[in-house]
């Protein structure tokens, strides 16, 4: 059995292909992450090739024959198990989670089932058709409407108490949507690296932590580590590791929370787990790593060295 057939190659890792771009709604974020990753990995001494994932992806990877693929794709196809399946078929070691965990974490409703089975707290939610959302309130307000299989706050609508039902939405919103109870309070997040949580970030914005707040410079302010009660901090760290394990994640993941301060620990609710957190200049995971004494380059080196097949 060759090294690649067993998982990680036994030889020294020198050639890394960074997958980025792709066809998802998060293409631009992926390109930004990919360029940052490629630059930092070159600084760590790797021979790096940047690859925009397209229809000839499998052939392109076979031609490049990298030691490791660093998956910097975001959203559908790159983060939902599809690309992971190609990499398993080609037996090229890769970063982040494998096929099953990636598919599970991208499906917000199935993620909640896994959370509940692990005893983790989640908000009430249900899947409804786009037509039903547009025809009236699908649950008592306040609530959130979003695609059940996208990330990065793509296509999120918030209906406040006393507001009318949503009258229209973007044409590219899918026919099936998740409607979720809105949890007021603070936005917290914790990165898990391997089997340990790094720290907790309090994300401070003027409003909803939407796409622009995540990726535009000055869109949000991050307090790292979060200035919150120790029991809430410890719970975030514990819940994030448990979520990582419940979904079968590998490498690095990041779990997002809402915390209603008026309810204490009972107000801490898991929103979702991101199996491929952003690696842009404003991203949360690199910031947490740096705050815990690990440089951006060292974080990426760890991820490359952690890469394998059969994830």
Buried (B, 14 or more C-beta within 10 A) or exposed (E): EEEBEBBBBEEEBEEBBBBBBBEBBBBBBBBBBBBBBBBBBBBBEBEBBBBBBEEEBEEBBEEBEBBBBBBBBBBBBBBBBBBBBBBBEBBBBBBBBBBBBBBBBBBBBBBBEBBEEBEBBBBEBEEBEBEBBBEEBBBEBBBBBBBBBBBBBBBBBBBEEEEEBBEEBEEEBEEBBBBBBBBEBBBBBBBBBEEEBBBBBBBBBEEBBBBEBBBEEEBBEBBBBBEBEEEBBBBBBEBBBBBBBBBBBBBBBBBBBBBBEEEEEEBBBBBBBBBBBBBBEBBBBBBBBBBBEBBBBBBBBBBBEBBBBEB
